[in-house]
Amino acid sequence: MRNLTVRIIVICAIGLGVGSSLANEVALHKHTAEEVKSACDKAGGKFSQDSGGMYGCGTDCHGGPGTDCTVGCTKDQICTGQVLGGRRPTNLLTTLRRSSGR
């Protein structure tokens, strides 16, 4: 089940980048699964990890699970975030959750 969830998050993230000019993809440096899980918990998202080294988180950008704001990582590689709109987040938490000022 977790493997499927990670793949869905990654597919949605890729689909948003290809299919919508409203989506924005950002590089987020390397992050461990524990770092992504911690940010995911703070953002109210759903974390998943598979046995192949992929892990990620998806949120609705407003404090709940979803796929509007996602982070996808592969072990030992740079993580990629997907957000809607013209936002330029610079870390895991701002990728997964919009600031309260917007």
N, C-alpha and C positions, 0 to 999 in steps of 0.2 A: 504494500500500500504506500509506504513512504517513497519507494522508488518511483511509483506512478505520480505521486504528488510533486516530486522534484521535477520530473520530466514535464508535467503540465505547467509548472511555474516557468521553466526555461522556454517551453514552446510559446506560452503566452507572452513572455518577455520578447522573444524573437518576433512573434507575430505583431506585436505593437510597434516594434521598430520598423518592420517592413510595410505594414499595412496602414499606418496612420502617421500623418505629418504632425499630429499633435503629441506624439510620443517623443521622449527624449532619452537617449541612452548615455550613461555615464560610466566611466571606469572608476573603480573604488579601491584600488590597491589590493594587496593580498590580505585576507582575513581568515582566521580559523573558524571552524564550525562553531566553536564555543562563543566567539565574538559575534557571529551572525545570529546565533540563538539568543544571546543576551539582548541584542538590539531588537530582535524580532519580538521577544517577550515585552520589552518596554513599549514597542509600537503597537502591541495588541494583535500581531499577525500570527500566521501559521508557519512554523519552521518544519522543514523536512530534510532528510538526508538518506542517501542510498549507499549501498555497499561498494559502489564503484568510485566513490570519492566526490560525488556531486552533492551539494547542499544549498539550501536557499530559504527564502522567506517571501511570503506574499501578504500584502495588506490591501485594504480598501482606501488607503491614504488618510483615513480619519480615525484610526484606532481600533479597527476590526480586521478580521481575515478577509482576504480577497486577492485580486490579481491586478489591481490598478497601479500599485507601486510594488515592484519586486526587486529582489537581489538574488542573483544566481552565481554560485562559485564552484570551481573545480579545485580540488586540493592542489596546493602549490602554484596556483595561477591567479591572476588578477580577477577580482570579482566584477561583475557587471550589474548595474542598476538600471531599471526602467521606470520612468515617471511620466505622468501626463502633463501636458502643457510645457511652458518654457522654463520650468524650474531647472536650476543647476545645483543639485545637492552635492555636498562635499564629503559626507560621511554616511555610514550605514543608517543611523537614526533619521537624518533629514531626507534620506532616500525613501524610507518606509513610511514616513509620516509628514504631512504638510505642516508647516509652522502655523501656529494659532493666529497669526496676523493675516493670513490669506483666506 
